Amino acid sequence: MRNFFYVYILVSDGDETIHYTGITRDLTVRLKEHNQGACIHTRKYRPWSIETSVAFRSESKAKAFERYLKSGSGREFARRHF
C-alpha cells in the first residue's frame, strides 16, 4: 500500500514504558532503520516493535495526527487507547 502515509507508535522491547511516534511511507523500512540505530532519538532504547499504525491517504492529515499524538492530550489518548 504505497499510496498511504503511516503514523506509527513504537514500543521499546527492553522497556515497555518507552514509546516513539513517527510518520513514514514504508513501515518495514522505517522499523529496520530504528532497530539499526539510524535514528538518534530511538537508538538508546532498541530493539523496537510496532505498537500501533494508522494509514492515511492524505499527507497533511497524517502529519496533523502525528502532531496531535506528540501533544500532551495526544499522548494521553494513545496511552488509553493503544
N, C-alpha and C positions, 0 to 999 in steps of 0.2 A: 504494500500500500504506500507507494512512493509519493502520492499526491497529498499526504497528510503531514501535519506538524504535530509532534507528540510532546505533551507536558508530562514529565515523569517525576516520581519521587523514589529515591533510592534509600535503602536502609543498610547500614553497615553490618556485615556478618559478625564482626567482633564485638559490637556494642549496639544493640537494637534501639537504644535511645538516640542514636545519631542518624539524622536524615539529611538528604540533599535534594533540592528541587531544581530541575533544569528543563530545557526545551531542545528538541532535535528533530531532524527529518528521518534519522535512521537509528532506532533504539539499540539494535545489536552492536553496531559500530561504536556508538557512544558509550555503552556499558563497558565494552572492551577498553576504550580509552581511559575511563575512570579506573578500571581494575589494573591497568598497566602503569598508572601513576602519571598520566599525561596532564591531568588537571590538578593544579597545585592546591585547590580548595578541598579536594577529596582524597588526595594521596595518603594522608596520615591514617585514614580510617578504612582503608581497603582490606579485604575484598568487599564489594558491594553486590546487592541483589536488587532487582526492581520490585518495589512495593506496590506501586500503582502507576498506570499510564493512561492518559486520556488523549484521544485523537481529535484533531480539528482540521477542517478543510481550510479555514481562514488563518493566515499567519497572525493577523492582528488580534483575533480572538484568543489564539494560543498564547501570545505574548501577554495579553491582558490577564489571562487566567494564571500564568506563571507569576506575574507581578502580585496578583492577589494572594496566591499561596505563600509568597515570601513576606507578606504583611503579617502583622500580629493576629488579626482576625482570621486570615487565611491559614496560618499555621495551626490555630486552634481548630478550625474547620477540618483540616487534614488529620489532625490528631484524633478527633472524634469519629470521623467517617472513613478514614483509610487506615 
